[in-house]
Every structure is written in structure tokens, then in C-alpha cells.
Amino acid sequence: MSYSFSELDFMKPELGAAFTGEGTHFAVFSAHAEQVELCLFSDDGKEETARLALPKREGDVWSGYIAGLRPGTVYGYRAHGPYDPKAGHRFNPNKLLLDPYAQQVMGELQWDDALYGYKVGDPQEDLSFDDRDSAPFMVKGVVQDLEFDWAGDSAIRRPWTETIIYETHVRGLTMTHPGVPDELRGTFLGMASDPVIEHLVDLGISAIELLPIQYFPDDRFLLEKGLRNYWGYQTLGFFAPQPRFLSAGAVTEFKTMVKRFHAAGIEVIMDVVYNHTAEGSERGPTLSFRGLDNLSYYRLSPDDPRHSYDTTGTGNTVNIAHPMVLRMVLDSLRYWVGVMHVDGFRFDLASTLGRTRHIEFDREGTFFDAIRQDPILSGVKLIAEPWDVGDGGYQVGGFPHPFREWNDKYRDDVRRFWKGDGGLVPGVAARLTGSAQQFNHSDRGATSSVNLLSAHDGFTLMDTVSYDNKHNDANGEENRDGHSDNHSHNMGAEGPTDDQGIRDARDRRRRNMIATLMLSQGVPMLLGGDELGNSQGGNNNAYCQDNEIGWTDWSGVDDPFLAFCKGAIAFRKAHSALRQERFLTGEPAEDGTVEIGWYRPDGAAMDDATWQDGELRTLGLFLCKSVDDERSDQLFLVFNAGGDCEVTLPDVNGIQAWKRVLDTGAAEEGFAEHPAESPAMVYGASVVAFEPA
């Protein structure tokens, strides 16, 4: 069948391949190309059936319309222009290029030297030119029909004060779940299966945060070692779901997953990677952006544009300062919200997105301004990973509203406090109250901090109490990768042990940390599997472990610790004092009501000398929030990382008597109610909560 572009002056405003109902309109950006060709392929993607030069160019957008071309059409691009690496140009029409706006990706990338724009191994390195056709080894785009029956599905828009996030991986959570059908394991439909949703609902989760699900290839060096890109932080297709997560190859499977989560009251947050792509440095392959317009899509060295400018540690940095690249990112975000119905995003290495044309981070930069004025994006959940590897990249607390931020200070201080390090009482006090030093500015709220004990990157909670050192040998890098300073403690044995005393101590420390997380102001995030006692065998960088190391172990589903996690989450939901929208200053309310107070074990208020006592291991925190004119939610919390002690219960707000309602030192009845005498016995290494009797 022969194809030709319509003579009609047909121009759709959107980029990508847009099916109109009667044909398909193609549009792609390139400021420096001299010609862009659309390549059509057979249904299996193996044979190139047509090569057509896009006939229209306007505003650096190349476009054309083919009447009768239907969804399911397989396609790619070739771009003609100067091959002048020293000037930043790397056009090579022998290389088939994935459409940056492709909504579905066909096939697996087959690594071959033909994928590179230069001759691999040539003495001139990337200054050489390779004339082999890369199409046989390349993935291709597939034209989509966006119609889907959402059956009234709509965004949940749950307040941050009611949000509990569960970070997980599509394959990791489902590959060993005994209740997920074999054919659905590792897929979106497996994630949306009844057993998984029932677990999350029963646990009390309100939002699921998925590690990258946009199309990413496996890194060549990993495949050569018998490994693969498990986590997915090497995005190449910002509009397309990862094919390996589709059980039958239909993009609608992702929509079905979102629809099912929404029906269960769970929001869907995507971990997105707009700071770099899978093309690597100037010595990487030519797969899409590099071949379409290297000088526009990537930041290049200001001193030598032959070389990439890297603030991400991956070899390249997306040039978010370019208006058309910024448009691509915003179009992608709007696509996932408007077409795929997701509820929010966690931005990987988000400091890179805030870097201006002059490279410095700017919290008032173009990207943030664009997000804040956008009527669609400003209303969804936005979470920043507030750092990158460039100069000035660590920006915890530096992002503008409405962004929330991962707070590694929370993780480190809580781990160190429960490990028994000295001088941590002031630090953990700050974390319990929302990390005001970092976030209480620019009218930001007390939910700005996303509090975490563990995440995909680092030790799991179980490994934090089971290993003193990382054990990443399976990654093939001689244990050099991953962080070495994990603030972990093995409690007496490195790894699994039959010593019941050590096992009991580990269980209590895990309870203490989960209780601390759920009793803290801010937004709690639980790493998927932590509630099950999941271990990665001490591997704290399982990015390439698409196997039992990286997958969630469901054998702990009957463990009492899971019941404790459910209880801790339910306790948080029951107490509005733990979920406040504004930072508490310590100033009494107009009626004299005390909203927050800090106490020593003897019942006296904390003073400067006590705060500076490096040997202090016990801290009392009183919290109050008015529910209405007649009722208040009031709690007295004790965090004891020392030995057994007696704690005098505070005389505050006229409370006459207290009852003990949470006690991590009494695992079998952690949430049972008991009258409390003052002073009250608090076990060593425990968290206790009291309510007015």
C-alpha cells in the first residue's frame, strides 16, 4: 500500500501522532534539522514500507497528515541535518528515531553498534560517522486511538493531610504474590488485581506511588552482565507505558489499572524522570532526541558543545530551559493526567528541572512557574526529589508551593535516634513536627515534608535493622555502588539469624520507626514490602535486580508486624492532631489552649540545657488540635530510645487523667487501652501514646 501526505493545509496544534478519526496527523519538533522523514513499518515492525518527508514546517515543528492511516500503524522518524559534534549537531538519517511523543512503543531495543551515530571503536570516537541503518534494532512508535470507557471515573484529589503514600514497583509487588494469576504477574493488570488492592485498602493506603512506568530500555552494560534495568530510571518515551508491564500489549491496561485503584479510593502517583534520558553521554546511542536535535533537547557544555553537561550522573541532562523541551515535559504531564487519569507525580532529581539557562537552581524558574499557572497540573499531587548531583543540587526545603518534597533528613534523623546515637533529640523533635526549619517559609504548609524511613533507593526497613553494611555484590560492581552510610544497625548479627533475642529487638525497632512515621506531622510514605518484613539481603541499590532480590517477598503476610502497621495507620487517621495543615509555633491559642509542648521525663518543660543534653534519649510531645468548638484531639507521645524509665504525664489544658493507647514495648497489645498512672512506666526502646481518659 502506498501512502502520501494530504495536500490539505491541515495543522493540528499537538505534537506526536494524532488520529483524527479519518487519518493521522504527525508532528515533531526540530529547530536545526534540514528535513525530517516519517518512516512507516509493517505491523510487526520489521519492514520499512514507506519513507515520506514531512511537508510542512512552521515554528520549527515539522508536520504532515495522511488520510486513512489508522491506529496500530507502526512508525518512526529520520532527521537530516549537519553532523558536526563540535558544534553540538549529531544528525544522522541512517538512525531510526523514536517519536518523543509516541503513546505506545513496540518491541525491545536490540543493542547493536548500528544504534550509534558514530562508529564504535573508531579512533576519532564520536567525531566519526556511522552509515548503518539502525531500524532493525530499534523500537518503534504505534499510532493510538485514545478512546476509553472511564465509566464516570474522576480524580480523587484527597487532601495532603489525609494522604498515606505507598511506594512500590509494578513487577516487584506482583511477581511473587500468591493471589495474582501467573499471567498477570509483573503487569499493570496484576497491580490492579483484587488481592493487591485488597491488601492496600486493608493496610490503609490512600495513594500508590509507582516507580517509573514510562518506556525505558535496558542498559547495554547491564544486559552484558546478565542483569537488566529494573527500577526504570532511564526514560526514552515520556508518553508511552513500559511494554513489559502490559500483559496483552494494550495501552488501555494502564487505564484499567488507574480506574480500579480509583474505585478503591486509592490515588495513583507516577515517578517520572524528565531530568535525563536513556541516550547517555555524547558517546551514547542515537535513539530519539539526540538524532532529532541534540543542541535543543540536551544541555551541552558551554565550553565545548561536543560534550554533554551532566547534573544527573547519567551522562546527559534534558534542556528544560528550551521552550519546546519544556513544552514536551508539560505536554507529557498533562497527557498522563488528562488522558490516563493519574493523580500526581514524583519528580526524579527535581533540582535539575529548576536549573535555569545559567545552570543554577532557581525556585522561581520557568518550570515551576509553568506548573503553578497550569490549570491542570497545579491541582495534582507534585512531589520533588529535591536534589541532583550538580553543584548546588541539594535543595531540601527549596521548592515552591505546591510541591512537596522527599525529606532525607527525616529518614536519617529517625534512623539515628532509634539506633541510639547521641544528640538526636533536637533533630527528631524537628522531624516529628514537620521539619519547620526546612519548610516553614514562603507560606508553605506543614504537609510539605514527605516523611520516609526507607525508599526504593537504599535499605528496606528490615535491612536497616539487620545489616551494618551494604551487600551489593550481585550488582557486579564489587560492592562499590550504593550508599555506605545507611545509619543502620544489625542488632548483633549481620543478616538473618535464629537468635530470638535479636529477632525480638529488630521487631521492636521496626515498630518504633513505623510508629514514629505515623505520629509525625507531614506526609508519611511507606516503602512497599516494609509492612511485610521484606528484605533485599542487604542490597541497598537493587536497580538492576529484576529477581527475588528486588521483588517483594509476600511470606510475611501473616506476621504480627503487618497488623501493627495497620494499627499505626489507623491510629494516625483517627487523630487530627497528627495531621495538621499549619506549623505549630508553641504559642497558646486565644483561649489559652496549649497546642504543642515538649516535656522531660520528670514532667518539666524542656529548656535550653535539656535540648543540648547529648545523653538525653527520651522525649515527650504534647499535641492538641481543636476539632470543633467543644472538642479537641489531644495526645501525649513519648519517644524513648534509652532504657526503662518513669514518665510524669503533663498537667496541660485541664486534663485530669490519661490512658495508654499505643505501646510498641507491648507488641501483643500495641493498641490496647489501659488507664495510666503518673508517673507512667515506659519501656526502654519504645514509643507510647496517651489520650485523655
Secondary structure as GFF3:
##gff-version 3
##sequence-region A 1 693
A	DSSP	beta_strand	16	19	.	.	.	ID=ss1
A	DSSP	beta_strand	23	29	.	.	.	ID=ss2
A	DSSP	beta_strand	35	41	.	.	.	ID=ss3
A	DSSP	beta_strand	48	53	.	.	.	ID=ss4
A	DSSP	beta_strand	56	58	.	.	.	ID=ss5
A	DSSP	beta_strand	61	67	.	.	.	ID=ss6
A	DSSP	beta_strand	74	80	.	.	.	ID=ss7
A	DSSP	beta_strand	83	84	.	.	.	ID=ss8
A	DSSP	three_ten_helix	85	87	.	.	.	ID=ss9
A	DSSP	beta_strand	89	90	.	.	.	ID=ss10
A	DSSP	beta_strand	105	106	.	.	.	ID=ss11
A	DSSP	three_ten_helix	113	115	.	.	.	ID=ss12
A	DSSP	three_ten_helix	125	127	.	.	.	ID=ss13
A	DSSP	three_ten_helix	135	137	.	.	.	ID=ss14
A	DSSP	beta_strand	140	142	.	.	.	ID=ss15
A	DSSP	three_ten_helix	160	162	.	.	.	ID=ss16
A	DSSP	beta_strand	165	168	.	.	.	ID=ss17
A	DSSP	alpha_helix	170	174	.	.	.	ID=ss18
A	DSSP	three_ten_helix	182	184	.	.	.	ID=ss19
A	DSSP	alpha_helix	188	191	.	.	.	ID=ss20
A	DSSP	alpha_helix	194	203	.	.	.	ID=ss21
A	DSSP	beta_strand	207	210	.	.	.	ID=ss22
A	DSSP	beta_strand	214	215	.	.	.	ID=ss23
A	DSSP	alpha_helix	220	224	.	.	.	ID=ss24
A	DSSP	beta_strand	237	241	.	.	.	ID=ss25
A	DSSP	three_ten_helix	243	245	.	.	.	ID=ss26
A	DSSP	alpha_helix	252	263	.	.	.	ID=ss27
A	DSSP	beta_strand	267	272	.	.	.	ID=ss28
A	DSSP	alpha_helix	289	297	.	.	.	ID=ss29
A	DSSP	alpha_helix	323	338	.	.	.	ID=ss30
A	DSSP	beta_strand	344	347	.	.	.	ID=ss31
A	DSSP	three_ten_helix	350	354	.	.	.	ID=ss32
A	DSSP	alpha_helix	366	373	.	.	.	ID=ss33
A	DSSP	three_ten_helix	377	379	.	.	.	ID=ss34
A	DSSP	beta_strand	381	384	.	.	.	ID=ss35
A	DSSP	beta_strand	404	407	.	.	.	ID=ss36
A	DSSP	alpha_helix	408	419	.	.	.	ID=ss37
A	DSSP	alpha_helix	425	432	.	.	.	ID=ss38
A	DSSP	alpha_helix	436	439	.	.	.	ID=ss39
A	DSSP	beta_strand	449	452	.	.	.	ID=ss40
A	DSSP	alpha_helix	461	464	.	.	.	ID=ss41
A	DSSP	three_ten_helix	473	475	.	.	.	ID=ss42
A	DSSP	alpha_helix	500	518	.	.	.	ID=ss43
A	DSSP	beta_strand	523	527	.	.	.	ID=ss44
A	DSSP	three_ten_helix	530	532	.	.	.	ID=ss45
A	DSSP	three_ten_helix	554	558	.	.	.	ID=ss46
A	DSSP	alpha_helix	560	574	.	.	.	ID=ss47
A	DSSP	three_ten_helix	576	578	.	.	.	ID=ss48
A	DSSP	beta_strand	596	599	.	.	.	ID=ss49
A	DSSP	alpha_helix	608	611	.	.	.	ID=ss50
A	DSSP	beta_strand	618	626	.	.	.	ID=ss51
A	DSSP	beta_strand	632	640	.	.	.	ID=ss52
A	DSSP	beta_strand	645	647	.	.	.	ID=ss53
A	DSSP	beta_strand	658	663	.	.	.	ID=ss54
A	DSSP	three_ten_helix	667	669	.	.	.	ID=ss55
A	DSSP	beta_strand	674	676	.	.	.	ID=ss56
A	DSSP	beta_strand	680	682	.	.	.	ID=ss57
A	DSSP	beta_strand	686	692	.	.	.	ID=ss58
###
